[in-house]
Amino acid sequence: MSAPRFEPRSCQQDSKRFIPKRKDQIYCSKTCQRAAVSKRYHLSKFLTGEDKRTRYSVRKLHALLADHMQRSEYLDAIAAWVESTQQITRWKNIEQARREALAKLEQPKLSFRCCVLHDGEPLPPATDAEVFAGLSSTDGLVAVVVFGRPL
């Protein structure tokens, strides 16, 4: 008895046509299946605001301490303040490195307009004269777009 043959279909990852080996197969290869899983993982992290580099979760830390300690709102506030000072120090170092990288570049003869986007704000349209763009978004929560036009 031969294996059942299924109709060719398109891979849901790369749209290539393939003949499935099972009726529920939706990817043409293991590579596409892994790519789709990775894409879903990173998309969920982006949509929830989680960062894949996160090593510390307040919920997990609290669970470790909950057996023998009570949570204190005052001490939470101190911890938040100290954590914010550490973040500021970290971001000052990043800002310094970016400023040094910028200083090494030759400034083109452009006039520019800077737009800072928060909370999913839409991208403002460029004018007809603005033919260059630069962008940056480190955490996905704030984006900066710089439009440029020749002088």
N, C-alpha and C positions, 0 to 999 in steps of 0.2 A: 504494500500500500504506500503510495507516495504522499509526501507532505502537501497540505493544502496550499494552493497558490492564491495570493492576494493581489488585488489591483495596485498598480503603481500609484504612489502619492508623493506629495511634497513634504520635505523635512520642515518641521516647525522652527528650526533654528536657522538654517541657511537656504531654505527653499529649493534645494536640489531634489530632483525626482529620484525615487528609489522604490524597490520592491520590498515590502516588509516581510519579515520572517514570522511575525505574530500579528494577529488582528488588531492588537492595541499598540503596536509600535508607531511612534510619532517622530522619531529621530532617525536619520540615516546611518549614524555611527555613534560609537561611545564618545568620541570627541565632541560631537554636537550635543549629546546628552549632558556631558560634563559642563560644556559652555553654557547651556541653558540653565542648569542648576546654579552655576556661579553667577550668572546674570540675575536670576531671581533673588539670590542671597544678597548681592550688593544693592539691588534695587530696594529690597525690604529694609536694609540698613539705612539707605538714603531717605526713604519715605518716613521712617520712624525717628530719624535724626541720630541714630546710633552710629558710631564710628567703628569700623572693623578693628581698629587698633585699641579699642577700649579694653583695659585690663582690670579696671576697678569699677564695680557697680555698687552703688550705695546699698541697694537691696541685698546683694550678696554679702557685703561687709557686715550689714546689720544682722543677717542670718547667722554669721559666724560669732557675733558677739551676744546675740539674744539669749543664749542659754544662761549666761552668768552676769549680764549687765542690763541696766535700764537705759533707754534712750533719753537724752536731755535736749530739749529745744535750744537751751542756751549754748550747750557745747556743740550742737549742730551748727549754730550761727558762727561760733568761733572757727569751727572746721571750714565752713564755707568762706569766711573771710580769709583765712590762711591759704586755702586753695586758690582763691581769686588772686592773691598776691603772687603766688607761684605761676599762675597762668599769665599775669601781666609781665613778669620777668621773662617767661618763655617767649611771649609775643614781642617784647622789646628786642630780644636777640634775633628773632626772625625778621623784624622790621629793619634792624641794623644790617643784616646780611642782604636783604633786598635793596636797601638804599645803596650799599656798596656795589651790588651788581648793576644797578641803574647808573651809578656814577661812571662805570667802565664803558657804557654804551655811548656812541655818538648820537647827539640829539638831532633828529631830522627836522627839516624846516616845515613844521606842521603847527597848525592851531588845533587845540584839542578841547573837548568837552567831556567831563567825567560824570558818570551816572552811577549812583550806589543804589542797589536793589535789595529790599528786605521782604521777608515773608511772602515769597512767590509773586512779587510785583512783576508786571509784564515789562518786557524790554521796550524802551521808548524808541520810536522810529528815528533812523538817521536822516539827516537832510541830504539833499542831492549832492551837495559839495563834500560831504563826509564820505570818503572812500577808503579810509583805513579804520581798523578797530583793534583794540587790545582788551583782554579780559582776564579776570582772576576770580576764583572762588575756592577758598581753602576748605571750608567746612560744609558748603552747600546751603548754608543759612543766609549768607550775605554774598552778593555778587557785585563786582565792579566792572563796568564796561566803559572804555574810553574811546570816543569817536574822534577821528582826526581828519583834517582837510589840509591840503597843501596851501602854503602861504603865497 
